[in-house]
Amino acid sequence: MRENQAARSERLRRLPWPCIDALILGGLFMTLFVETVVETALFVAENLLFVAPIVIFAILLSSAIRASGADGLITRAFEDRTLAMIAAASALGAITPVCGIGVLPIIAGLLAGGVPLAPIMAFWLSSPITDPAMLTVTAGLLGLPFAIGKTAIAFGIGLFGGFATLAVTARGGFALAARADGGVGVAAGSGAGADAACCGPLTVMWPFWRDTARRRQFLVEARGTAWLMLKWLTIAFALEGLLRSYLPPELIVDFVGGDTPWAIPIAVTIGAPIYLDGYASLPLVRGLIELGMAPGAAMAFMVAGGITSLYASVAVWALVSRTVFVWYVSLAVVGSALGGWAYGLAVA
């Protein structure tokens, strides 16, 4: 009996335990990896289905504008009216229910139509922050002053970004704003109208489906924009899913839960890469405020989370050059911080 026990002990001792431990740890890692991949894939699929109606409508509208030649009308509407258009684009972005990446086909059409970059930037910066429905819900959860302040900041960031971009473009900057591989037909600011292969920039045909060339252009535009949207939406939602898995919003309380001199910069830094759905973030922000977070920091956190998040920024990266992308992020970060400080002073 003792010999059998000794033999078993000797066999166990001779087993390659380091290899076994490595296999166990590898198996656990693979299990967690596969679980994360599955969760991320489900998150991406769920969100793609959720935004599909809006995205499909935006793709069809953008393609129809290009095929009909109406983009030439839009371009001419901006000619010699840049200052007024910056203000109008800022206001329009602040009140329209268009999310950061949902505006991608609209911006693609404006860039391809030759609309100046300044009003496009104004709309792009203000659109992800709020909308009328968001204003109502925000007023109910965080109070009317907070809701009005957020809308005013959206308009202000649009103006700030639009006029700053105008100052740069007036000195010859951003001559080639669009990415060469971003799916946009021409560079921003080139003044080109509709596709010359189809029709002249001054020719508008609303029932474009009656013309073979215009129907072909519509299909080409829709197919290209759909692929662009699918590719970048998938990347954006995958990044968001991973961020939610490894950096849940509850952890943010530990970083910006107190009223410190660095509360607003910290709030912007943390909120910048993370997209929190506007409605879902309201209870979190209310909890942060109840824990003692300064109102200005709470505002900066919400604005930064909408305007500079990976979810919104990936739409910019998909369409414009790296220089313009860095400019957009810089404007967004500075604008979010200034908005938070301004709101903090206003309610102090």
PADOLUM-596829 format. One line per field, with one value per residue (C-alpha): residue in one letter; z, x, y; chain. Coordinates in nm, 3 decimals, decimal comma. Layout:
BEGIN
bami <- [a ...]
Z <- [Z ...]
X <- [X ...]
Y <- [Y ...]
vexke <- [A ...]
***
This chain:
BEGIN
bami <- [m r e n q a a r s e r l r r l p w p c i d a l i l g g l f m t l f v e t v v e t a l f v a e n l l f v a p i v i f a i l l s s a i r a s g a d g l i t r a f e d r t l a m i a a a s a l g a i t p v c g i g v l p i i a g l l a g g v p l a p i m a f w l s s p i t d p a m l t v t a g l l g l p f a i g k t a i a f g i g l f g g f a t l a v t a r g g f a l a a r a d g g v g v a a g s g a g a d a a c c g p l t v m w p f w r d t a r r r q f l v e a r g t a w l m l k w l t i a f a l e g l l r s y l p p e l i v d f v g g d t p w a i p i a v t i g a p i y l d g y a s l p l v r g l i e l g m a p g a a m a f m v a g g i t s l y a s v a v w a l v s r t v f v w y v s l a v v g s a l g g w a y g l a v a]
Z <- [0,000 0,096 -0,227 -0,435 -0,259 -0,308 -0,676 -0,724 -0,547 -0,767 -1,084 -0,971 -0,892 -1,240 -1,417 -1,615 -1,377 -1,540 -1,871 -1,704 -1,527 -1,856 -2,025 -1,749 -1,758 -2,139 -2,128 -1,885 -2,101 -2,416 -2,236 -2,131 -2,478 -2,654 -2,410 -2,477 -2,852 -2,839 -2,616 -2,841 -3,156 -3,003 -2,894 -3,247 -3,409 -3,166 -3,223 -3,601 -3,605 -3,378 -3,599 -3,929 -4,002 -3,950 -4,140 -4,436 -4,459 -4,444 -4,716 -4,947 -4,886 -4,946 -5,262 -5,394 -5,338 -5,534 -5,817 -5,858 -5,866 -5,559 -5,400 -5,642 -5,492 -5,143 -5,248 -5,404 -5,089 -4,898 -5,147 -5,004 -4,694 -4,489 -4,171 -4,170 -4,261 -3,966 -3,729 -3,906 -3,910 -3,539 -3,454 -3,683 -3,530 -3,179 -3,246 -3,489 -3,354 -3,544 -3,360 -3,427 -3,673 -3,812 -3,970 -4,169 -4,503 -4,473 -4,416 -4,696 -4,934 -4,822 -4,859 -5,202 -5,301 -5,227 -4,922 -4,725 -4,429 -4,173 -4,165 -4,196 -3,888 -3,702 -3,771 -3,702 -3,360 -3,240 -3,369 -3,130 -2,810 -2,780 -2,954 -2,853 -2,705 -2,511 -2,381 -2,241 -2,070 -1,936 -1,789 -1,612 -1,458 -1,412 -1,416 -1,678 -1,628 -1,703 -2,015 -2,147 -2,067 -2,263 -2,568 -2,544 -2,520 -2,830 -3,021 -2,876 -2,966 -3,319 -3,348 -3,189 -3,421 -3,730 -3,696 -3,590 -3,900 -4,115 -3,985 -4,080 -4,424 -4,503 -4,472 -4,703 -4,445 -4,500 -4,878 -4,907 -4,619 -4,741 -4,718 -5,047 -4,953 -4,744 -5,000 -5,073 -5,435 -5,407 -5,153 -4,937 -5,061 -5,419 -5,536 -5,743 -5,775 -5,899 -6,078 -6,416 -6,567 -6,488 -6,511 -6,484 -6,145 -6,243 -6,365 -6,115 -6,195 -5,896 -6,052 -6,110 -6,149 -6,497 -6,625 -6,669 -6,581 -6,268 -6,157 -6,200 -5,998 -5,724 -5,698 -5,698 -5,430 -5,215 -5,241 -5,159 -4,869 -4,730 -4,727 -4,566 -4,296 -4,229 -4,196 -3,963 -3,761 -3,693 -3,577 -3,365 -3,193 -3,137 -2,967 -2,760 -2,655 -2,545 -2,352 -2,174 -2,087 -1,946 -1,827 -1,696 -1,628 -1,254 -1,230 -1,343 -1,001 -0,849 -1,077 -1,104 -0,802 -0,613 -0,660 -0,731 -0,936 -1,194 -1,205 -1,551 -1,722 -1,565 -1,672 -2,030 -2,035 -1,912 -2,112 -2,439 -2,549 -2,393 -2,559 -2,313 -2,469 -2,387 -2,215 -2,036 -1,906 -1,733 -1,423 -1,398 -1,415 -1,162 -0,929 -0,980 -0,893 -0,581 -0,481 -0,498 -0,856 -0,965 -1,213 -1,458 -1,449 -1,499 -1,801 -1,946 -1,897 -2,081 -2,368 -2,413 -2,404 -2,697 -2,914 -2,877 -2,806 -3,025 -3,147 -3,280 -3,377 -3,597 -3,833 -3,870 -3,920 -4,195 -4,408 -4,350 -4,356 -4,043 -4,009 -4,009 -3,771 -3,519 -3,561 -3,492 -3,177 -3,055 -3,107 -2,936 -2,630 -2,586 -2,650 -2,395 -2,128 -2,202 -2,196 -1,859 -1,710 -1,855 -1,712 -1,377 -1,360 -1,471 -1,194 -0,924]
X <- [0,000 0,280 0,464 0,158 0,123 0,493 0,465 0,168 0,346 0,652 0,437 0,263 0,598 0,726 0,431 0,522 0,342 0,465 0,317 -0,008 -0,030 0,037 -0,237 -0,484 -0,403 -0,415 -0,753 -0,888 -0,747 -0,902 -1,235 -1,229 -1,109 -1,381 -1,640 -1,523 -1,527 -1,879 -2,005 -1,845 -1,987 -2,335 -2,297 -2,193 -2,480 -2,736 -2,626 -2,601 -2,961 -3,062 -2,912 -2,996 -3,318 -3,146 -2,835 -3,029 -3,238 -2,923 -2,755 -3,056 -3,094 -2,726 -2,718 -3,035 -2,892 -2,580 -2,769 -3,023 -2,754 -2,898 -2,555 -2,474 -2,761 -2,625 -2,278 -2,409 -2,612 -2,283 -2,110 -2,033 -2,239 -1,984 -2,027 -2,404 -2,375 -2,143 -2,405 -2,684 -2,488 -2,409 -2,774 -2,889 -2,643 -2,753 -3,121 -3,119 -3,138 -2,830 -2,564 -2,193 -2,160 -2,511 -2,412 -2,133 -2,320 -2,447 -2,097 -1,965 -2,215 -2,128 -1,756 -1,804 -2,028 -1,753 -1,915 -1,652 -1,501 -1,586 -1,967 -1,921 -1,697 -1,950 -2,228 -2,002 -1,899 -2,244 -2,452 -2,342 -2,409 -2,784 -3,121 -3,476 -3,569 -3,243 -3,309 -3,646 -3,512 -3,208 -3,432 -3,634 -3,333 -3,074 -3,282 -3,373 -3,057 -2,835 -3,038 -3,032 -2,663 -2,584 -2,773 -2,602 -2,263 -2,342 -2,416 -2,110 -1,873 -2,011 -1,941 -1,598 -1,498 -1,651 -1,484 -1,151 -1,161 -1,253 -0,949 -0,724 -0,875 -0,859 -0,481 -0,464 -0,493 -0,680 -0,670 -0,725 -0,956 -1,103 -0,924 -0,806 -0,957 -1,247 -1,521 -1,563 -1,553 -1,364 -1,171 -1,356 -1,347 -1,274 -1,603 -1,696 -2,060 -2,230 -2,040 -1,943 -1,971 -2,338 -2,447 -2,325 -2,305 -2,583 -2,820 -3,079 -3,317 -3,531 -3,684 -3,332 -3,455 -3,584 -3,228 -3,003 -2,680 -2,832 -2,973 -2,630 -2,472 -2,731 -2,646 -2,273 -2,308 -2,537 -2,315 -1,998 -2,154 -2,315 -1,979 -1,815 -2,083 -2,078 -1,700 -1,665 -1,981 -1,855 -1,518 -1,682 -1,924 -1,649 -1,432 -1,725 -1,806 -1,448 -1,440 -1,762 -1,621 -1,289 -1,377 -1,735 -1,887 -1,905 -1,525 -1,543 -1,681 -1,341 -1,170 -1,409 -1,630 -1,477 -1,473 -1,104 -0,928 -0,853 -1,210 -1,289 -0,963 -0,998 -1,363 -1,273 -0,980 -1,193 -1,501 -1,315 -1,262 -1,580 -1,917 -2,204 -2,547 -2,697 -3,000 -2,810 -2,549 -2,798 -2,849 -2,471 -2,409 -2,685 -2,517 -2,180 -2,330 -2,491 -2,150 -2,009 -1,890 -1,883 -2,160 -1,902 -1,708 -2,031 -2,114 -1,764 -1,783 -2,115 -2,013 -1,674 -1,836 -2,057 -1,833 -1,485 -1,568 -1,434 -1,788 -1,814 -1,450 -1,438 -1,684 -1,439 -1,144 -1,334 -1,375 -1,105 -0,728 -0,525 -0,455 -0,825 -0,895 -0,640 -0,790 -1,141 -1,031 -0,839 -1,139 -1,365 -1,143 -1,082 -1,448 -1,565 -1,334 -1,433 -1,799 -1,758 -1,580 -1,838 -2,126 -1,954 -1,913 -2,273 -2,423 -2,173]
Y <- [0,000 0,237 0,147 0,234 0,570 0,639 0,548 0,777 1,060 1,008 1,013 1,332 1,492 1,413 1,575 1,892 2,128 2,451 2,337 2,238 2,574 2,749 2,546 2,628 2,998 2,993 2,825 3,083 3,363 3,216 3,178 3,543 3,648 3,453 3,589 3,944 3,889 3,746 4,028 4,289 4,127 4,120 4,483 4,584 4,391 4,532 4,890 4,850 4,731 5,019 5,291 5,119 5,317 5,653 5,551 5,410 5,727 5,942 5,733 5,754 6,129 6,201 5,989 6,151 6,498 6,408 6,232 6,511 6,781 6,954 6,961 7,242 7,443 7,380 7,490 7,812 7,882 7,902 8,129 8,476 8,393 8,207 8,413 8,374 8,008 7,940 8,079 7,892 7,565 7,600 7,655 7,376 7,133 7,225 7,155 6,862 6,503 6,379 6,180 6,205 5,921 5,948 6,278 6,108 6,077 6,435 6,568 6,348 6,506 6,859 6,797 6,645 6,934 7,187 7,348 7,547 7,367 7,638 7,592 7,216 7,221 7,435 7,184 6,888 7,019 7,122 6,831 6,550 6,744 6,782 6,809 6,915 6,577 6,567 6,919 6,808 6,495 6,680 6,949 6,682 6,505 6,779 7,093 7,352 7,565 7,264 7,176 7,533 7,561 7,246 7,373 7,712 7,540 7,334 7,654 7,826 7,542 7,548 7,920 7,884 7,599 7,754 8,093 7,940 7,719 8,019 8,206 7,914 7,855 8,228 8,197 7,898 7,622 7,295 7,330 6,955 6,871 6,543 6,211 6,069 5,732 5,858 5,807 6,176 6,271 6,598 6,792 7,037 7,390 7,299 7,442 7,139 7,065 6,754 6,481 6,618 6,272 6,281 6,636 6,990 7,162 7,403 7,132 7,006 6,723 6,630 6,313 6,180 5,822 5,908 5,953 5,649 5,830 5,981 5,646 5,495 5,774 5,728 5,357 5,425 5,693 5,477 5,171 5,365 5,553 5,236 5,057 5,360 5,372 4,998 4,990 5,285 5,214 4,863 4,997 5,268 5,030 4,771 5,034 5,152 4,796 4,732 5,059 4,971 4,627 4,745 5,095 5,098 5,440 5,369 5,395 5,756 5,850 5,774 6,027 6,321 6,277 6,566 6,942 7,007 7,277 7,011 6,876 7,015 6,908 6,563 6,543 6,635 6,391 6,102 6,193 6,252 5,889 5,749 5,774 5,772 5,775 6,112 5,965 5,688 5,932 6,160 5,940 5,894 6,269 6,333 6,083 6,252 6,590 6,442 6,307 6,660 6,698 7,061 7,153 7,287 6,960 6,765 6,979 6,939 6,564 6,533 6,761 6,594 6,250 6,341 6,553 6,400 6,036 5,760 5,708 6,064 6,114 5,805 5,977 6,264 6,031 5,849 6,161 6,418 6,441 6,381 6,752 6,838 6,548 6,679 7,025 6,889 6,706 7,013 7,239 6,987 6,944 7,317 7,395 7,136 7,277 7,638 7,539 7,370 7,672 7,912 7,711 7,683 8,062 8,117 7,904 8,000]
vexke <- [A A A A A A A A A A A A A A A A A A A A A A A A A A A A A A A A A A A A A A A A A A A A A A A A A A A A A A A A A A A A A A A A A A A A A A A A A A A A A A A A A A A A A A A A A A A A A A A A A A A A A A A A A A A A A A A A A A A A A A A A A A A A A A A A A A A A A A A A A A A A A A A A A A A A A A A A A A A A A A A A A A A A A A A A A A A A A A A A A A A A A A A A A A A A A A A A A A A A A A A A A A A A A A A A A A A A A A A A A A A A A A A A A A A A A A A A A A A A A A A A A A A A A A A A A A A A A A A A A A A A A A A A A A A A A A A A A A A A A A A A A A A A A A A A A A A A A A A A A A A A A A A A A A A A A A A A A A A A A A A A A A A A A A A A A A A A A A A A A A A A A A A A A A A A]
***
